[in-house]
Amino acid sequence: MWPFQRKSAPPLIDPASESWAALTGLFAPGSTGVGVTADVAMSVPAVNAAVTLVAGTVGLLPCKLYSNGATGKQPAPAHPAYALVHDDANAWQSAGKVRELITTDAILHGDGFGFVVKVGSKPVEILHLARHAVTVERLDTGEPRYRIGQQVYGPDQVIHLQAPSIDGRTGYGLLRAGREAIGLAVLLERTSARLFKNNSRPGSVLSFKGSLKADTVKRIGEAWRAAHGGDNAGGVAVLDQAGEYKPIAFTSVETQHTEQRNFSIAEIARLTRVPVTMLQDLSHGTFANTEQQNLQFLQLCLLPWLKAWTDAYRRTLLTSDERQRYSVEFVVDDLLRADTAARASAYASFRAAGVMTSNDCRRLENLPALPDGDTLASPYTTPGAAPQHKEDAD
């Protein structure tokens, strides 16, 4: 039985370890007074959208193991690591689902972990490890060791996915880097909810001529709230003794709630490097810049995570000798697919230049291969035709 499957509880995290340092301060309220935990952060729509977009895309993109030969690279389905990165990571979870879970931990907490079960040197399973179940320790050389239960494992058996960090040791997750921004977004959500619950009028003034005693003021206030508060709002008020009701004009527009909430979305976009248009804020989105921001999402946001995954896969699934002969890569073609006209133009250019065959293009469009589709001849030239010289044209 593996250490993290034992019924006994794992030891407490050592306060001197990186795991403790990564967790310290995550739950302490910041300047906003909001304790930012993973659950609180994911309740913010912008955070939820950004995290699920990045982690979901990393899990959705196919990943393959390639064999590098003299004629180029070819998929290597015979290697045991191929199925673990492309098909199923274990008996109940797909490879993409495990990547999604580990990436979510890394985005929020700064570190995500997976355990590679091996028989000899052969990998047979990849299991997602909860963030709190792993304690990171360091040797004098800086090489990490991972304590899981009572066992300690090296970096060749534990997938350690890290968010960008200051010192390169402990991941600087969203809960730390964006504590204030997330706390502000939570406050804006709560304020908006309370504001509209009260019909966008947070208060009013009841005035009477003359001075009132403290108990009289309290009694009048309670009577007014009972008669005109909650479900009774909007009724007709009757005042005596020259009483006057003055509502406070205080709307969401005047307090710039909309602008502040849009700014909080932009802050989350900056922290996660997700283009703001992909968080459904299209206030400044156009057809042109939205397409460019989709490309920016791949280049500036996704590629660092994909590179971290390929490095982790190579380190844990391949031996030092195999790393010279095999490589792990993500297939990002679907993210780069433009509209039909643009794809057709690109295919035509590749065919004319002799870069792609007809079957290469059909494969990218999920069409069956043709018997004569493996030739690199350009479809825009006539086979056997003599080139036309300038003097012949004259």
Residue pairs with C-beta under 8 A, 6 or more apart in sequence:
2 115
2 117
2 127
3 148
3 149
3 150
3 151
4 10
4 115
4 127
4 129
4 133
4 148
4 149
6 149
8 149
10 133
10 148
10 149
11 135
11 149
11 150
13 19
13 20
13 23
13 132
13 135
14 20
14 135
14 137
17 135
17 136
17 137
18 136
18 137
18 138
18 169
18 170
19 111
19 131
19 132
19 134
19 135
19 136
21 170
22 109
22 110
22 111
22 170
22 171
22 173
22 176
23 109
23 132
25 176
25 179
26 36
26 37
26 109
26 175
26 176
26 179
27 35
27 36
27 37
28 35
29 35
29 36
29 183
30 36
30 179
30 180
30 183
31 180
31 183
32 180
32 183
32 184
32 186
32 187
33 183
34 40
34 182
34 183
34 186
34 187
36 175
36 178
36 179
36 182
36 183
36 186
37 175
38 108
38 109
38 175
40 182
40 186
41 47
41 108
41 174
41 175
41 178
41 182
42 48
42 51
42 108
43 186
43 189
44 182
44 185
44 186
44 189
44 268
46 185
46 264
46 265
46 268
46 269
46 279
47 174
47 178
47 182
47 185
47 268
49 274
49 278
49 279
49 280
50 268
50 269
50 271
50 272
50 274
50 279
51 104
51 107
51 108
51 174
51 272
52 104
53 274
53 278
53 279
54 103
54 107
54 272
54 274
54 301
54 302
54 305
55 99
55 100
55 101
55 103
55 104
55 107
56 100
57 302
57 335
58 99
58 100
58 103
58 302
58 305
58 306
58 309
59 96
59 97
59 98
59 99
59 100
59 103
60 96
61 96
61 306
61 330
61 331
61 332
61 334
61 335
62 86
62 330
62 331
63 85
63 86
63 95
63 99
63 309
63 310
63 313
63 328
63 329
63 330
63 331
64 75
64 82
64 85
64 86
64 328
64 329
64 330
64 331
65 75
65 76
65 79
65 81
65 82
65 85
65 86
65 317
65 326
65 327
65 328
66 73
66 74
66 75
66 76
66 326
66 327
66 328
66 329
67 73
67 74
67 75
67 76
67 79
67 325
67 326
68 325
68 326
68 327
73 327
75 82
76 82
76 326
77 83
77 86
79 326
80 122
80 123
80 124
81 123
81 313
81 317
81 318
81 326
81 328
83 95
84 95
84 123
84 125
84 126
84 317
85 95
85 313
85 317
85 328
86 95
87 94
87 95
88 94
88 95
89 95
89 97
89 98
89 114
89 125
89 126
89 127
90 98
90 125
90 126
90 127
91 125
93 128
95 126
98 114
98 126
98 127
98 128
99 309
101 112
101 128
102 112
102 113
102 114
102 128
102 159
102 161
103 112
103 161
103 305
103 309
104 112
105 111
105 112
105 113
105 130
105 131
105 161
106 112
106 161
106 162
106 163
106 171
106 173
106 305
107 163
107 173
107 174
107 272
108 173
108 174
108 175
109 131
109 171
109 173
109 175
110 162
110 163
110 165
110 170
110 171
110 172
110 173
110 175
110 176
111 131
111 134
111 136
111 160
111 161
111 162
111 163
111 170
111 171
111 173
112 131
112 159
112 160
112 161
112 162
113 128
113 129
113 130
113 131
113 133
113 134
113 146
113 158
113 159
113 160
113 161
114 126
114 127
114 128
114 129
114 158
114 159
114 161
114 312
115 126
115 127
115 129
115 148
115 153
115 157
115 158
115 159
116 123
116 125
116 126
116 157
116 158
116 159
116 316
116 317
117 123
117 124
117 125
117 126
117 127
118 124
118 157
121 319
123 316
123 317
126 159
129 148
129 158
133 148
133 149
134 146
134 147
134 148
134 158
135 146
135 147
135 148
136 144
136 145
136 146
136 147
136 160
136 170
137 144
137 145
137 146
137 147
137 152
138 144
138 145
138 169
139 145
142 169
143 154
143 155
144 155
144 160
145 152
145 153
145 154
146 152
146 153
146 154
146 155
146 158
146 160
148 158
155 315
155 316
156 315
156 316
157 316
158 316
159 312
159 313
159 316
160 312
161 305
161 308
161 309
161 312
162 171
162 308
163 171
163 172
163 173
163 174
164 171
164 172
164 304
165 171
165 172
166 172
174 182
174 271
174 272
175 182
177 271
178 267
178 268
178 271
181 264
181 267
181 268
181 271
182 268
184 264
184 267
185 261
185 264
185 267
185 268
188 257
188 260
188 261
188 264
191 257
192 252
192 257
192 261
194 202
195 202
195 252
195 257
196 252
199 233
199 234
200 250
200 251
200 252
201 247
201 248
201 250
202 248
202 250
203 248
203 250
204 245
204 246
204 247
204 248
205 245
205 246
205 247
205 248
206 220
206 221
206 224
206 239
206 243
206 244
206 245
206 246
207 243
207 244
207 246
208 220
208 241
208 242
208 243
208 244
209 241
209 242
212 220
224 237
226 232
227 235
227 237
228 235
228 237
237 245
239 245
252 258
262 281
262 283
265 276
265 279
265 281
266 276
266 281
268 274
268 279
269 275
269 276
269 279
269 281
272 301
273 300
273 301
274 297
274 301
275 293
275 294
275 296
275 297
275 301
276 284
276 293
277 284
277 285
277 289
277 290
277 293
278 293
278 294
278 297
282 290
285 293
291 338
294 335
295 336
297 335
298 332
298 335
298 336
302 332
302 335
306 330
306 332
309 330
310 327
310 328
310 329
310 330
313 328
314 323
314 327
314 328
317 328
318 326
318 328
333 364
337 343
338 346
343 365
347 356
347 361
347 364
350 356
350 360
350 361
351 357
351 358
351 361
351 378
351 379
351 380
352 378
352 379
352 380
353 378
354 376
354 377
354 378
356 376
357 373
357 374
357 375
357 376
358 370
358 372
358 373
358 374
358 375
358 379
359 369
359 370
359 373
359 374
362 368
362 369
362 370
362 373
363 369
377 383
